[in-house]
Amino acid sequence: MIKKITFWIVVVGLFIGLSFLANVGFGELTKAIKPNPFSKPLVEEENAQSKKVGHVTFKYKNNNEKTSVAFDAVLSTLNENQSLLKELFGKNLNSPLSIVLANDLSKLNDRFGNLAEGHIAGYYVAEKSSIYIATPKDETELKQFKQTIVHEYTHHLISSTLKNSSVRFSDLPVWFHEGLAEYVERKNQGITSDDIEETETVGFKELGTHKQWDKHLRSPYNPYLQSSVLIGLLVKNKGAAAINKIIEGCKKDDFYAVFEKEAGQSFSSYEFETMKKLKEFPLKIITARGELYQQKNPHKALATASELNDTIPNVNEVMLLIAQIYSELGDYEKSLQYYERTVYLFPYSSYYLQLANAYLFLDLDKAIEAAENSVEMANSEDVEFYEDYLVELKNLRVMVKDGDPLLGYLHFLRKDSSLTDKNKDHLITIILERYPSVSEGRKELILLKQNSN
């Protein structure tokens, strides 16, 4: 389970300072005060080179290809999420921000503390309006880098909104801060259905402070997930504007009182609905599969699967199911969108194989490319299966290029066991229309189609 760490130094420091003034005299206070460790650069990159693009200032040490890739990744990621962020935060989008790119992850760990395995090295320091993050070294790190930037940038926007509304960090529970950041990030982050099924929930009143939050960061809990689901329910029911209204309302009233006023119902009802959705999520996946394959009702299955994807975006089995539903409906372009999204978030051999099958309807070369990826991702026990499939696709391409496309597809379909009967029926129809002047193999394909019905 991935965690993010965010530092809200201003608020914590202010709280400690006010408490101190209330309990000691001025003379004692001047002796006890220590220099603020955040008034100086936290890492050497902070005082090295800089580049300003719009409201974002990049700070870095080495101007190289990896740094340039990081710049582009930040700007493209913020642009991709701009519409959602604008709905949530409106006028606060252009608040100045520094992004400090550290070359050495260990330097961040030295400054902020070592991270356990599975954590992302991303830190937002509110006092400096800065995100501290390691420069990504490869494609895998780049994907995580983008997700972390979105999460920490959302914290920056929350911080800016709080300042503009004269609301303190502590006026909102930690689960609201983290849930909102996770809600935005989850639009671009994958999660497996197994992770959801294994998650245990905890009452939101037990996630109000940093101490409470930290207590539940270990498995089987996933406070990020359950908090983002509740935020999603709020946005779905009352619109994105509810977020700003709740924040501004906390200037004069208790968070939960404001929440209930803006939500139009009790917080406990939202909490109950959140827990229910998480508990029922795995069962609803099974329900949607039954609607597709047993009931033969793809439209009903699509409605159920789409609702699941709305509740928790980018769940592997839900994404695949939606792709399969569109395939059964004959909408292969839409199906490909979900398959492509799935392999991007979950680069598994079996998923690439399904992507290859989807491309059969539109582009044989891309089907082969996907099959090659399935071989590359396969483990030693399964690689032979994926290699065999790749060989069959390549043999098909040879026959197509040699002028025997119908015989090629006939041979392929007779050996294939991964396509459904409906998919085979659709593929035969498409191939017969694609090659209207080819006669050899036509009768056999028509017969195969009739036998599959």
Buried (B, 14 or more C-beta within 10 A) or exposed (E): BBBBBBBBBBBBBBBEEEEEEEEEEEEEEEEEEEEEEBEEEBBBBBEBEEBEEEEBBBBBBEEEEBBEBBBEBBBEBBEBBEEBBEBBBBEBBEBEBBBBBBBBBEBBBEBBEEBEEEBBBBBBBBBBBBBBBBBBEEEEBBBBBBBBBBBBBBBBBBBBBBBBBEBBBBBBBBBBBBBBBBBBBBBBBBBBBEBBEEBEBBEBEBBBEBEBBBBBBEEEBBBBBBBBBBBBBBBEEBEBEBBBBBBBBBEEEEBBEBBBEBBEEEBEEBBEBBBEBBEEBBEBBEBBBBBBBEEEBBEBBBEBBBEBBEBBBBBBBBBBBBBBBBBBBBEBEBBBBBBBBBBBBBBBBBBBBBBBBBBBBEEBEBBBBBBBBBBEBBEEEBBEBBBEBBEBBEBBBEBBEEEBBBBBBBBBBEEBEEBBEBBBBBBBBBBBEEBEEBEEBBEBBBEBBEEBE
